[in-house]
């Protein structure tokens, strides 16, 4: 997909979900994206893996726009991954194809943390049938665990699992900020 057709797709999503970015003019966002083609490339990778990225925050002081994956369920092209490289390397058999942290890094994005995940849920209802790995504090990761979230019964739930685990309905969401 070329740059202009992708910008058109992003604008359509932007227009469809005005509650995610009230008071922000698309042309300012598009100008910023054109000035940062590496970030546009990251957004395209998020899109190609099922993330449906959309603008969710604007930092006026920094003049920075932040996009999150806004697919209703965890991105389809990023499921069945364990948490990180250490977890992937610890599996002796039935290894997943990748880890959430490594794949996010390869896209140029970062995995959402708990605060960001909770913020996302104020913009809609996401992960009602799936779950998403979130950034895990080093103290938990050091003990072999990792955190994930989902949205059930009108509530965000935060859970733990072994970092090496992976499931067909668990993926991860990412963000990218353009300054």
Secondary structure, DSSP 4 states (H G I P E B T S, - for coil): --HHHHHHHHHHHHHHTGGGSTT--HHHHHHHHHH-HHHHHHHHHHHHTT--EEEEEEETTTTEEEEEE--SSS-GGG-S-BSSHHHHHH--SS--S-BHHHHHHHHT-EE--HHHHHHHHTTS---SS-EEEE---HHHHTTTEEEEEEEETTEEEEEEEETT---TTEEE-EEEEE-
